[in-house]
Amino acid sequence: MSTSPLSKREIQVLLALVKVHVALGVPIGSQTLNRREDLGVSSATIRNTLASLEDKGYVSQPHVSAGRIPSEKGYRFYVQRCMATAAAGLDEAEIALRQQLEAAQQEGNYEEILHQLARTIGDLSNQLGLVLAPRFNQGIFHKLELWRLGERRLLLIITMRGGLTKSLMVEVNSAVMQRDLEVLSRLFNERLHGLTMAEIQRAVEERMVELGPVPQPVVEAVVRQIEGLATTSGADLHISGTRNLCLKPEFDDPSEVAGLIDLVEKKDLLAQLMSERHGVVITIGSEHRPQAMGRCSMVTASYEVAGAKGAVGVIGPTRMPYRPLVNLVNCAASRAADLIC
């Protein structure tokens, strides 16, 4: 396989091939490419250029009599080229996209808002929409409140500096009165205020010994919930649009669909992948760790709220319209930050 640089004509033909293949979803021949893109050269010249691109690993030919499709290397070149030449600022399409995102949102707590956002992203992209909630492990603890909902059920409300709030249900093995919970809340707030969640995870057990009349099992249950906030889990990830993946022609093999569905249902691995991505990130095919994503691309953009970072994104086949999806996740990321604040 040749590793020599691409000529201007090869770049022109490769970018056109990706564009047409994304639109049609089938191998593209030289005549089809010439007819749809009007490259200003003969079909024979395009055919020779495609052969050169295949030799260099940027395209492949599924069958001898078929046209060409982009390889992972071809998609990567296309993405890097498109992102390098992307115009700054909002164009008309991006403004319309932002309006669609805003129109689809409804009032609710931030978990509900993020779930709505994931559904909107999935619908607008016709891919799998993903929204990772801000990770509390990056925030600074402000206060907590404990409320008795039943004899053995509590509501824990944790607020981070900057106003980010999370509500958690806590099941306990001992009965506890509201006045004891108020004492426990005050002690937690005195001993943990101003610490990062990482610091709390390391020190919470030491700081919360000798808590007077509050039953120790109650204290331990609350401590476990606080410690859990410092770890990214599948519960932090909102997903919508699984049906969109199942309908893609690239995933007509039931075993491939099963692997993707299994990944979506488990969520923990996807949540961890999302948490490691900062800024706009595009990964293609074999660049993914999960084998189930070997024929997928993932486009994500991160956002930040009160020092805590989250991410939004889409997963779909490698044959996806990358530039519009980058615009979508960028808009959705800024919208997520605005909605949660």
MOURFEN-V490292 format. One record per residue. N is the residue number from 1. PSI is psi in degrees with one decimal (NA if undefined). D_FIRST is the distance of its C-alpha to the first C-alpha in Angstrom with 1 decimal. Layout:
n:N psi:PSI d_first:D_FIRST
n:N psi:PSI d_first:D_FIRST
//
This chain:
n:1 psi:128.3 d_first:0.0
n:2 psi:144.8 d_first:3.8
n:3 psi:13.9 d_first:6.6
n:4 psi:154.2 d_first:9.4
n:5 psi:158.9 d_first:12.3
n:6 psi:142.0 d_first:13.2
n:7 psi:168.4 d_first:16.1
n:8 psi:-40.8 d_first:19.4
n:9 psi:-40.8 d_first:19.0
n:10 psi:-40.8 d_first:15.5
n:11 psi:-45.3 d_first:17.3
n:12 psi:-46.3 d_first:20.3
n:13 psi:-40.3 d_first:18.7
n:14 psi:-46.5 d_first:16.7
n:15 psi:-39.5 d_first:19.9
n:16 psi:-40.4 d_first:21.9
n:17 psi:-45.5 d_first:19.7
n:18 psi:-45.5 d_first:20.1
n:19 psi:-46.8 d_first:23.8
n:20 psi:-39.0 d_first:24.5
n:21 psi:-39.9 d_first:22.7
n:22 psi:-38.9 d_first:24.7
n:23 psi:-40.1 d_first:27.8
n:24 psi:-28.9 d_first:27.4
n:25 psi:19.1 d_first:25.5
n:26 psi:161.9 d_first:24.0
n:27 psi:140.3 d_first:20.8
n:28 psi:125.7 d_first:21.3
n:29 psi:169.9 d_first:21.4
n:30 psi:-39.2 d_first:21.6
n:31 psi:-43.4 d_first:25.4
n:32 psi:-43.0 d_first:25.9
n:33 psi:-41.8 d_first:23.9
n:34 psi:-38.4 d_first:25.8
n:35 psi:-39.9 d_first:29.1
n:36 psi:-29.2 d_first:28.8
n:37 psi:-12.9 d_first:27.3
n:38 psi:66.0 d_first:28.7
n:39 psi:-5.6 d_first:25.8
n:40 psi:13.7 d_first:27.9
n:41 psi:170.1 d_first:25.6
n:42 psi:160.5 d_first:25.6
n:43 psi:-33.8 d_first:23.9
n:44 psi:-40.0 d_first:22.2
n:45 psi:-41.6 d_first:20.7
n:46 psi:-41.6 d_first:19.6
n:47 psi:-43.0 d_first:18.1
n:48 psi:-37.9 d_first:16.1
n:49 psi:-40.5 d_first:15.0
n:50 psi:-38.2 d_first:14.0
n:51 psi:-39.6 d_first:11.8
n:52 psi:-41.7 d_first:10.1
n:53 psi:-35.5 d_first:9.9
n:54 psi:-39.9 d_first:8.5
n:55 psi:-31.5 d_first:5.6
n:56 psi:-1.5 d_first:5.3
n:57 psi:11.9 d_first:6.4
n:58 psi:-19.6 d_first:10.0
n:59 psi:164.6 d_first:11.5
n:60 psi:165.3 d_first:11.9
n:61 psi:107.4 d_first:14.5
n:62 psi:-38.3 d_first:17.0
n:63 psi:158.1 d_first:18.6
n:64 psi:-40.5 d_first:18.2
n:65 psi:0.6 d_first:21.2
n:66 psi:168.3 d_first:20.4
n:67 psi:-164.5 d_first:19.2
n:68 psi:157.5 d_first:16.4
n:69 psi:153.7 d_first:16.7
n:70 psi:145.2 d_first:15.2
n:71 psi:175.7 d_first:13.0
n:72 psi:-40.2 d_first:14.3
n:73 psi:-38.8 d_first:12.1
n:74 psi:-43.7 d_first:13.6
n:75 psi:-41.2 d_first:17.0
n:76 psi:-42.8 d_first:16.8
n:77 psi:-45.5 d_first:16.2
n:78 psi:-46.1 d_first:19.0
n:79 psi:-46.8 d_first:21.3
n:80 psi:-38.2 d_first:21.0
n:81 psi:-44.8 d_first:21.6
n:82 psi:-41.5 d_first:24.5
n:83 psi:-32.7 d_first:26.1
n:84 psi:-27.5 d_first:26.0
n:85 psi:7.5 d_first:27.8
n:86 psi:136.6 d_first:30.1
n:87 psi:143.5 d_first:33.7
n:88 psi:154.1 d_first:36.2
n:89 psi:179.9 d_first:39.3
n:90 psi:125.6 d_first:40.2
n:91 psi:-178.4 d_first:39.6
n:92 psi:-40.8 d_first:41.7
n:93 psi:-39.5 d_first:39.3
n:94 psi:-36.9 d_first:39.3
n:95 psi:-43.7 d_first:43.1
n:96 psi:-37.9 d_first:43.4
n:97 psi:-44.9 d_first:41.2
n:98 psi:-39.5 d_first:43.3
n:99 psi:-38.8 d_first:46.4
n:100 psi:-42.1 d_first:45.1
n:101 psi:-43.9 d_first:44.4
n:102 psi:-39.1 d_first:47.8
n:103 psi:-28.4 d_first:49.5
n:104 psi:-11.7 d_first:48.1
n:105 psi:145.4 d_first:49.4
n:106 psi:166.7 d_first:52.8
n:107 psi:157.1 d_first:55.0
n:108 psi:179.0 d_first:54.9
n:109 psi:169.8 d_first:54.0
n:110 psi:-27.5 d_first:50.6
n:111 psi:-42.1 d_first:49.2
n:112 psi:-40.0 d_first:50.2
n:113 psi:-42.5 d_first:48.8
n:114 psi:-35.5 d_first:45.4
n:115 psi:-40.7 d_first:45.4
n:116 psi:-39.8 d_first:46.3
n:117 psi:-41.7 d_first:43.5
n:118 psi:-42.1 d_first:40.9
n:119 psi:-41.1 d_first:42.4
n:120 psi:-43.4 d_first:42.2
n:121 psi:-44.9 d_first:38.6
n:122 psi:-42.2 d_first:37.7
n:123 psi:-46.0 d_first:39.8
n:124 psi:-33.8 d_first:38.5
n:125 psi:-19.5 d_first:34.8
n:126 psi:31.2 d_first:35.0
n:127 psi:-166.6 d_first:32.9
n:128 psi:120.8 d_first:34.1
n:129 psi:137.3 d_first:36.2
n:130 psi:135.9 d_first:36.6
n:131 psi:119.2 d_first:39.2
n:132 psi:124.2 d_first:39.7
n:133 psi:154.3 d_first:43.2
n:134 psi:136.2 d_first:43.9
n:135 psi:120.2 d_first:43.8
n:136 psi:-18.5 d_first:47.2
n:137 psi:-14.5 d_first:46.0
n:138 psi:-3.0 d_first:45.3
n:139 psi:176.0 d_first:48.7
n:140 psi:127.3 d_first:52.2
n:141 psi:134.1 d_first:54.9
n:142 psi:-57.4 d_first:57.9
n:143 psi:166.3 d_first:60.1
n:144 psi:157.8 d_first:60.4
n:145 psi:144.5 d_first:63.0
n:146 psi:130.0 d_first:64.1
n:147 psi:138.7 d_first:66.0
n:148 psi:119.0 d_first:67.6
n:149 psi:-21.7 d_first:66.7
n:150 psi:-177.9 d_first:68.4
n:151 psi:-35.0 d_first:69.9
n:152 psi:26.8 d_first:66.5
n:153 psi:132.0 d_first:64.1
n:154 psi:155.1 d_first:63.3
n:155 psi:121.8 d_first:61.4
n:156 psi:122.1 d_first:59.5
n:157 psi:117.9 d_first:58.6
n:158 psi:129.8 d_first:56.6
n:159 psi:131.0 d_first:56.3
n:160 psi:160.6 d_first:54.0
n:161 psi:129.8 d_first:54.8
n:162 psi:-8.5 d_first:53.9
n:163 psi:-4.3 d_first:55.2
n:164 psi:128.4 d_first:52.3
n:165 psi:144.1 d_first:54.1
n:166 psi:135.7 d_first:53.3
n:167 psi:134.3 d_first:55.7
n:168 psi:142.1 d_first:55.5
n:169 psi:135.3 d_first:57.7
n:170 psi:120.6 d_first:59.0
n:171 psi:131.4 d_first:60.6
n:172 psi:157.4 d_first:63.2
n:173 psi:-3.2 d_first:65.2
n:174 psi:143.4 d_first:68.4
n:175 psi:145.2 d_first:70.6
n:176 psi:144.2 d_first:70.7
n:177 psi:157.8 d_first:72.9
n:178 psi:-36.5 d_first:71.7
n:179 psi:-33.2 d_first:73.8
n:180 psi:-35.0 d_first:71.9
n:181 psi:-34.9 d_first:68.6
n:182 psi:-38.0 d_first:69.8
n:183 psi:-45.1 d_first:70.6
n:184 psi:-41.4 d_first:67.2
n:185 psi:-44.8 d_first:65.5
n:186 psi:-41.7 d_first:67.5
n:187 psi:-43.4 d_first:66.6
n:188 psi:-47.2 d_first:62.9
n:189 psi:-37.5 d_first:63.1
n:190 psi:-38.8 d_first:65.0
n:191 psi:-18.9 d_first:62.7
n:192 psi:-12.2 d_first:59.3
n:193 psi:132.3 d_first:59.7
n:194 psi:-4.2 d_first:57.3
n:195 psi:150.1 d_first:54.8
n:196 psi:160.5 d_first:51.2
n:197 psi:-30.6 d_first:50.1
n:198 psi:-40.3 d_first:48.2
n:199 psi:-39.9 d_first:51.5
n:200 psi:-42.2 d_first:53.4
n:201 psi:-36.0 d_first:51.1
n:202 psi:-28.4 d_first:51.8
n:203 psi:-3.0 d_first:55.6
n:204 psi:-39.2 d_first:56.9
n:205 psi:-39.1 d_first:58.5
n:206 psi:-41.1 d_first:60.3
n:207 psi:-19.6 d_first:61.5
n:208 psi:26.6 d_first:62.8
n:209 psi:160.1 d_first:65.1
n:210 psi:68.1 d_first:68.9
n:211 psi:36.2 d_first:68.9
n:212 psi:-130.4 d_first:72.6
n:213 psi:-7.3 d_first:73.6
n:214 psi:126.9 d_first:70.2
n:215 psi:135.1 d_first:69.3
n:216 psi:-38.0 d_first:66.5
n:217 psi:-32.6 d_first:64.4
n:218 psi:-45.6 d_first:64.4
n:219 psi:-45.8 d_first:63.2
n:220 psi:-38.0 d_first:60.4
n:221 psi:-40.7 d_first:59.3
n:222 psi:-42.0 d_first:59.0
n:223 psi:-42.1 d_first:57.3
n:224 psi:-39.4 d_first:54.6
n:225 psi:-41.4 d_first:54.0
n:226 psi:-44.8 d_first:53.7
n:227 psi:-35.2 d_first:51.3
n:228 psi:-23.9 d_first:49.1
n:229 psi:-18.6 d_first:48.7
n:230 psi:2.9 d_first:46.6
n:231 psi:129.4 d_first:43.9
n:232 psi:130.3 d_first:41.4
n:233 psi:171.0 d_first:41.8
n:234 psi:-24.0 d_first:41.1
n:235 psi:-20.1 d_first:44.5
n:236 psi:-8.0 d_first:43.3
n:237 psi:127.5 d_first:40.6
n:238 psi:130.2 d_first:41.6
n:239 psi:139.6 d_first:39.4
n:240 psi:145.5 d_first:39.9
n:241 psi:20.8 d_first:38.1
n:242 psi:-36.9 d_first:36.9
n:243 psi:-34.0 d_first:37.9
n:244 psi:-40.9 d_first:35.4
n:245 psi:-42.7 d_first:32.5
n:246 psi:-24.9 d_first:34.0
n:247 psi:-4.9 d_first:34.1
n:248 psi:135.1 d_first:30.5
n:249 psi:-25.3 d_first:28.9
n:250 psi:-22.2 d_first:25.8
n:251 psi:43.6 d_first:28.2
n:252 psi:-9.0 d_first:29.9
n:253 psi:116.3 d_first:29.3
n:254 psi:-33.3 d_first:32.5
n:255 psi:-35.7 d_first:30.9
n:256 psi:-41.9 d_first:28.5
n:257 psi:-40.7 d_first:31.5
n:258 psi:-41.8 d_first:33.6
n:259 psi:-40.5 d_first:31.2
n:260 psi:-43.4 d_first:31.3
n:261 psi:-39.5 d_first:35.0
n:262 psi:-40.9 d_first:35.6
n:263 psi:-41.8 d_first:33.7
n:264 psi:-40.3 d_first:35.9
n:265 psi:-34.9 d_first:39.1
n:266 psi:-39.9 d_first:38.6
n:267 psi:-35.2 d_first:37.9
n:268 psi:-44.6 d_first:38.2
n:269 psi:-42.2 d_first:34.4
n:270 psi:-41.5 d_first:33.8
n:271 psi:-41.8 d_first:36.6
n:272 psi:-41.2 d_first:35.2
n:273 psi:-44.2 d_first:31.8
n:274 psi:-39.0 d_first:33.6
n:275 psi:-19.3 d_first:35.7
n:276 psi:-1.3 d_first:32.8
n:277 psi:126.9 d_first:31.5
n:278 psi:136.7 d_first:33.1
n:279 psi:-154.8 d_first:33.0
n:280 psi:124.2 d_first:30.6
n:281 psi:134.1 d_first:27.6
n:282 psi:121.7 d_first:24.8
n:283 psi:145.2 d_first:22.7
n:284 psi:127.7 d_first:20.2
n:285 psi:-118.2 d_first:19.4
n:286 psi:-5.5 d_first:18.3
n:287 psi:-13.9 d_first:19.8
n:288 psi:145.9 d_first:23.1
n:289 psi:-48.5 d_first:25.0
n:290 psi:127.6 d_first:26.8
n:291 psi:-29.5 d_first:24.8
n:292 psi:-18.3 d_first:26.9
n:293 psi:18.4 d_first:25.1
n:294 psi:-22.8 d_first:21.6
n:295 psi:21.0 d_first:21.6
n:296 psi:159.9 d_first:23.8
n:297 psi:152.6 d_first:23.8
n:298 psi:125.7 d_first:26.7
n:299 psi:122.7 d_first:28.3
n:300 psi:157.5 d_first:31.3
n:301 psi:138.5 d_first:33.7
n:302 psi:162.0 d_first:36.3
n:303 psi:166.5 d_first:40.0
n:304 psi:136.4 d_first:42.9
n:305 psi:120.5 d_first:46.6
n:306 psi:39.8 d_first:49.2
n:307 psi:-7.7 d_first:46.6
n:308 psi:135.2 d_first:45.0
n:309 psi:139.5 d_first:41.4
n:310 psi:-174.3 d_first:40.1
n:311 psi:152.2 d_first:37.1
n:312 psi:155.7 d_first:36.5
n:313 psi:-178.5 d_first:33.4
n:314 psi:150.7 d_first:31.9
n:315 psi:134.9 d_first:29.5
n:316 psi:-174.2 d_first:28.0
n:317 psi:159.3 d_first:25.0
n:318 psi:-25.5 d_first:21.8
n:319 psi:81.6 d_first:22.9
n:320 psi:155.5 d_first:25.7
n:321 psi:92.1 d_first:27.2
n:322 psi:-48.6 d_first:26.2
n:323 psi:-47.0 d_first:28.4
n:324 psi:-34.0 d_first:31.6
n:325 psi:-34.1 d_first:31.1
n:326 psi:-43.7 d_first:30.8
n:327 psi:-41.9 d_first:34.0
n:328 psi:-51.1 d_first:35.6
n:329 psi:-31.6 d_first:35.0
n:330 psi:-46.0 d_first:36.1
n:331 psi:-44.5 d_first:39.2
n:332 psi:-35.3 d_first:39.9
n:333 psi:-44.0 d_first:39.5
n:334 psi:-32.9 d_first:42.0
n:335 psi:-39.3 d_first:44.2
n:336 psi:-45.4 d_first:44.1
n:337 psi:-41.1 d_first:45.3
n:338 psi:-39.9 d_first:48.1
n:339 psi:-36.0 d_first:49.3
n:340 psi:-31.7 d_first:49.6
n:341 psi:NA d_first:51.4
//
